[in-house]
Amino acid sequence: MTLDTVGRAHETPDERQPYTELGMKDDEYARVREILGRRPTSSELAIYSVMWSEHCSYKSSKVHLRQFSTKAPKSDALLVGMGENAGVVDIGDGWAATFKIESHNHPSYVEPHQGAATGVGGIVRDIMSMGARPIAVMDSLRFGAADAPDTRRVLPGVVEGISSYGNCLGLPNIGGEVAFDPCYIGNPLVNALCVGLLRKDKIKLATAPGPGNKVVLFGALTGPDGIGGASVLASATFEEESQAKRPSVQVGDPFMEKLLIECCLELFEADVVVGIQDLGAAGVSCATTELAAKGTGGMDVRLDLVPLRDPTLRPEEILMSESQERMMAVVTPDDIDAFTAICNKWDIPVTVIGEVTDTGRLVMTWHGETIVDIPPGTAADEGPVYERPLHEPAGQSALNAADPAMLPRPSDLRAALLSVLGSPNIASKEWVTSQYDRYVRGNTVLAQPADAGVLRIGEIMPGATTTNRGIALATDGNGRYAKLDPYAGAQLALAEAYRNVAMTGAVPLAVTNCLNFGSPEDPEVMWQFAEATRGLADACRALGVPVTGGNVSFYNQTGSAAVHPTPVVGVLGVLDDVGTRVRSGFTEEGARVVLLGETHEEFGGSAWAQVAHDHLGGLPPAADLPAEQALAKVMAAAASRGLLTGAHDLSDGGLAVALAEACLAQGVGCTVSLPGDDAFVDLFSESSARALAAVKPEAFAEFVELCHKHDVACYGLGVTGGASLVVEDVLEIPVDELRQTHQATLPAIFG
């Protein structure tokens, strides 16, 4: 095959190029020609096609995502915000945390194990590229109906991929979600979160300053796996025959990634890295264009020096390959020997492939022939920006009019509770979480099924042993709520994650998000997306927590059938002393059971409506953000004063499920009375900004006073103790029966 050089591109201006096959529109291709003043070479076309893909360029979402900056609350804790590989926040004592959540949805449908595994690997490298040690992972997973044949294919592979990769890295998996809905058949959502720790004055950025500095590729060799992987699979409507795209799914090697983590940390400690970028979506194309665009402006690269697993790869394939466990660094000439020595110590392949320039051009050669000569910013930062048409879905009004208040209520509340408790979305996820190592490295304080994961940081990093500080993390989302009202649904996702972090006694500090939607070319989907981003931005401003970064995942649909709009929100909080953290549920007998927050008749999108009537309609619960903020303040103060023996948020399934799960936490029952005169509403409403607190008997009066101080409604329900969940005059269920119902569902389906 004739090498397509820049000179040849000038000589053959009318040669047909496969830009449509690479996902580019006619006008996008025309714009590339305008930028270059000629047709692109095949290598340049490869770069622009992946860099201007939906996954990499955010071309349909940028105009809406700007709200996260324009509406951002002032936060002294925010050290690095959107636009870098991950956000960074100051957590005190000289330390910073970096965290981010991203999707690997389509690859996980095509090849569940590798799709999910490389999703974990990719998000871990994002954290590494900020100069941090990755310390924990979480995942938010959604599948089709639990008993659907394809779910039995996809879910075990996804869980195996997550567990094998994370366990091999020695990273605890401390929380997340698993949910089921028929809308996710063919389009599972696999959202992976990683959190890392670093000194606040040691942040690394993706930049290539300093003409003469060397461009270094290190890590695994480049192969044919993942060519056009995330950048292509996540940027087009998904069809059933997409399993033919298996070669586009990356193949992970967690043992190489573990070596890469330790190697990077030693490189950072030696201060031999000027700038660094992981090779994720778009591979070498992304790393070179983004580093050059954010640096002095230019870079010369010898593409033929890239170490290959397959020597037959063409330049275009090397540029598009998304082979895993690779990083690119900018290093001064004086530090190259030290950099190389550290890589050799960790058996990490390392190659100098280029040099930083100030020409404002990214130039790549192949055995002496120039195959790329472009302004790097045009690929990295100046891609197309679309203001897609949008309008409310045609059936939205009818959907909202289908109020579940009109549904028959259960005559047997005991049976209703057991039915909801044993449903796949509410049932124990231990079949999944038992495959993850939650306690590796010994710094996990709380993990699944607690409301949020908590880590102590005092023993993770050298020099941090003097601090008792900890961090809390939670991820949440509810596609059923967002389907009914995407504005409120996004706010409720944030509110629940914020509340779950608060349940540990931590102070919520910052937000990351993964926004999962159908095709942006569908005006109804774009309306959902626009409303969700508007709702999330407004809620962040109201709660005073900034968005540090995240991910947009479009094209989550098969043909014309889109998934429910599913914004997933991660919240990070800080504990001054992990010794004061609040445990999940009822942990001791004799504690006073207190309900916090107000209950209203709110059943839109509820677990009860789904389980009892397979119903989705009405409006979701109202998001009461001031009440969420007040509740968080009560929990932080109560934790610091040592007033509580446990706590649990109210969300899916309402008070009924919260009481059952609180009893199951340590096998401690309770006897309670309901605060209202409608037992069904009291038990199954899903009103927001509510929680259960188990208060030490001697601290009850102080706790009530604290609630009054913050205008948080509180109702004394009863006491913990005994072997049953007793709701006086309503129901009585032995804890053993609750446990059997709760734990039996997923093993019965998945074996």
Secondary structure by P-SEA (a helix, b strand, c coil): cccccaaaaaaccccccccccccccaaaaaaaaaaacccccaaaaaaaaaaacccccccccccccccccccccccccccccccccbbbbbccccbbbbbccccccccccccaaaaaaaaaaaaaaaaaaacccccbbbbbbbbcccccaaaaacaaaaaaaaaaaaaaacccccccccccccccccbbbbbbbbbbccccccccccccccccbbbbbbccccccccccccccccccccccccccccccbbbbbaaaaaaaaaaaaaaaaaccccbbbcccccaaaaaaaaaaaacccbbbbcccccccccccccaaaaaaccccbbbbbbbcccaaaaaaaaaaaacbbbbbcbbbbccccbbbbcccccccccccccccccccccccccccccaaaaaaacccccccccccaaaaaaaaaacccccccccccccccccccccccccccccbbbbbcccccccccccccbbbbbbbbbaaaaaacaaaaaaaaaaaaaaaaaaaccccccbbbbbbbcccccaaaaaaaaaaaaaaaaaaaaacccccbbbbbcccccccccccbbbbbbbbbbbccccccccccccccbbbbbbcccccccccccaaaaaaccccccccccccaaaaaaaaaaaaaaaaacccccccccccccaaaaaaaaaacccccbbbbbccccccccccccccccccccccccaaaaaaaaaaaacbbbbbcbbbbcccccccccccccaaaaaaaaccccccccc
